Amino acid sequence: MESVQAKAAAAAPVSRKRQGSGLLRRMAKRYDLYLMLLLPIAWYLIFNYGPLYGLQIAFKNFNPGKGIAGSEWIGFEHFQRFFESYYFKRLLWNTLSINLFSLLIAFPVPILLALIVNELRSKSFGKWLQNITFIPHFMSVVVIVGILSVFLSPSTGPVNKLIEWLGGEPVRFMESAGWFKTIFISSNIWQNMGWQSIIYIAALSGVNPQLYEAAKMDGASRLRRIWHVSLPGIVPVIVILLILDIGHFMDVGFEKILLMQNNLNLETSDVISTFVYTTGILKGEYSYTAAIGLFNSLINLTLLLLVNRFARKTAETSLW
């Protein structure tokens, strides 16, 4: 028995060496394909991993004249300052609430749109519906905010004209803190639902048509077929996209919020990303806002790991 174990232990390094040499031979044989990987690998190393070196300024009192290495190390002082600030709860709540409501309200909309397109009997009308819902995605964020400003104008906007015609008073939607989240989330749905539905439509096209025929023969109505055939067929795709969305949970539409933001709605529109821009870039507090950005990213990473683990155990679908 001991001799067999000794032979197996001696054979293991040999087999690993053979596997390694085989991999090297295959790489040498198709070196041209591996050379093509150099550019994307270099891009990731330079632009995604290289900037990680600068994260240390979150723990330093960064001085551009002294550089990152020469700046004074102060530990968690910036984090403590942020956690004890009067605006910490406001920034955290605004960021969390906008993303949470977007996830609860906006995430199911592309799924519903894909199911509607899939169930339409007229394929030409389905293509027309897809094209109409795709168009807003290709508009600039500046254009989208401009459209919102025109339509919601208290003096000339058609929405307020309708309110006046119904006997109400004009509402200053864009200057109202109470309306900001509603306008932001609803306009995001209008802008992105068509584009986000593409992957669900593609997933639905891969569902076996025989399942629909079997459901029809069993007397299932259209709603029953959607519930028992269409939705189960795209559940893995839904889970993967949900995990990816939660991985960016703390990242809101920075450009759009900044364009919609003003002093009157700042109470509900001020989020972590806009605060980092105004404080870090405009006011030059690089170390302080680097600490805030690191805190934001750690929350995203934690949520991604937790949700991925939960999805792997419950739905048996995960990113890794």
Summary of the structure (lengths in Angstrom):
residues: 320
radius of gyration: 26.7
end to end distance: 38.8
largest distance: 95.6
contacts: 858
relative contact order: 0.10
helix: 77%
strand: 2%
